[in-house]
Amino acid sequence: MAILDILTYPNDTLREPCEPVTAFADPAFQTFVDDLLETMHAAPGCVGIAAPQVGMLKELLIMDCSLTRKPPKGHHGLQVVCNPVILDWSGMEVAREGCLSLPDFTGNVMRAQDVSVQFQDRHGEEIAMNMQGFEARVIQHEMDHLEGRLFIDRVISRKADIFKRKVYGKARR
């Protein structure tokens, strides 16, 4: 496995929409999933990463809310998510977000509190899942990457809702 280079804003690739994953059985795809997972684990404080953040324009993200200091109740642990679609959502909440592709900033972003998502796992199996709270926020954040969006596109005011990041923690292994 390999730790991949993370693209940072203003890299143009971060603004490109992604193509669906179709080659689930391809060994190169499975190796890429493993490398993306390794990259996520190497990044301090990271609970999610999307393929375009490392230059692969495929509808693939990885998330694991169990990696936070206080994992949210009811989280689904490690999820490899391909071709996700939000089927339903409810509630809205503003909370602070950060991103590997904007390492020096965080921002206040409004997102749905609860989402129902349909996706395929790394082997192409269909999955439907309900996510709440922080986990719902994470998947929405990562899905934005698949459409070429960053959290700074979702803040209400770039002047009042974007903040200089104080410090990153140490990488996990």
N, C-alpha and C positions, 0 to 999 in steps of 0.2 A: 504494500500500500504506500501511497505517497501523500504528502501534504501539498495541496495545490495553492498557487498564488491567488490571492483575493483581489479582484478589481476594485478600485476605489473611484468615487465620484471625482471628476466629471467624465470618466471613461464612457465613451459612446455606446459600448456593448451593453451597459446597464440600462439603457433606454430602449433596447430592442425587444419586441415581443418574441416569445418562444414558440417552438413547434411541439406538437404532441410527441410523447414517447411511444414508439411502435416496436422497437427491436428489443423486447424484454429478454429474449433468450441469447442475445449476442453477448459473448464473454467480455467484450470490450465495454459494453454498457454496465455489466455487473462489476467489473473492475472500477469503472468510474464511480459507481455508487459507493463502493468501499473507500475510494480515495476521498470522495466528498464527505463521508462520515468521519474519516480520519482528520480531515481539514477542520470540520466543525469541532471535534474534540480538542484539537490543538489551539483553538481560539479561546481566549479568556472570556468567561461569562456567556458563552454562546449557547443558545438553545435552539437555533435554527439556521439553516443555510439553504440557498437556492442555487441551482446549476448556473444561471447566468452570472452569479457573483464570481465564478471562476472561469467565465468565458464560454460555457456550454449553453447554447440557446435551445434547451429542451425543457419541457414542463415537468421538472423534477425538483422536489425540495425534501429536506430531511429536517425533522424537528424532534426534540426530546425535552419536555418540560420537567422531567425528573432531575435535570441537571442544575436547577436553581437551588439557592440556599434553602428556600422554603418551598418545596414542590407543592403545587396546588392539589387539593383533594380532587379525586376523580379524573386525573390526567391519564392519558393513554400510553405514556412512556414513549419509547423510540418508535417513530413512524417514518417510513420511506414512502413518499407521496408522489405519485405520477398522475398527470392529467387531471388535477383537481377541479371540481365545480362546486360552488356554494349553492345548495338547493333552497335553503331557507335561513333567515337570520332574525334576531329580535334583540331589543334593547340597544342602547348606545351608551358609550362611556369614553371619557377622555383619560388617557394615561400616557406616561413617558415611555418612549421607545428609543432604542439604539440600533445600530446596524454596523456590521463588519465593513460595509462599503462606504460608510461615512464615520470612520473611527473616532473623529474628534468632536462629534456632536451627538446630542440627544434631542428629542422633540416631543411635544404634547400632540397626540394624535387621537382623533375620535374614531372608534371602531365599534362594531356590533359586539355585544356581550355573549351572545349565544349563536352558534352557527351549526347547520347541518351540512356536511360535506360528503360528496361522493368522489372516490378516486380509485386508482389502481395501485397495488403495492409493487415492489420491485420485480415481481414475477408476472405481473399483468392481471392478478386476481382483483376483482371488483370488491370494494369496501365502501360501506356507508357508515358515517360516524357523527355523533353529536359532540360538539366541543363547547366548553363554557369558560368564561373568565379569561385568565392569562393564556390558556391553551388556544382559545378562539382568537385572541389577539395575535398570537404567534403565527398561526396558519394564515390569517389575513395578511399580515406583514410579508410573509414569504411568498404568498400568491401574488402580491403586488409586483414582486421582482419578476415573476413569469410574464407579466404584462408590460414590463419596462418602466415600472413606477418605483419610486423611493419614498420613504416616510416623509421627506421634506415636501413632497407633492401633496400631502394630506394635511399638513398643519394649516390652521386658520390664518395665522399671522407669522410670517418669517421673522419679524422683529420681536414678537412677544413669546413665541412658542418654540424657538430653537435655542439650545443652550450648549455652551462649551462643555465637553466631557471632562470630568475631574481626573479620573484614573481608571486604568484597566486592571483587573486582577491577574493572577498567574494562570498559565495554561494548565489544563487538566490532562492527565494521561491515564 
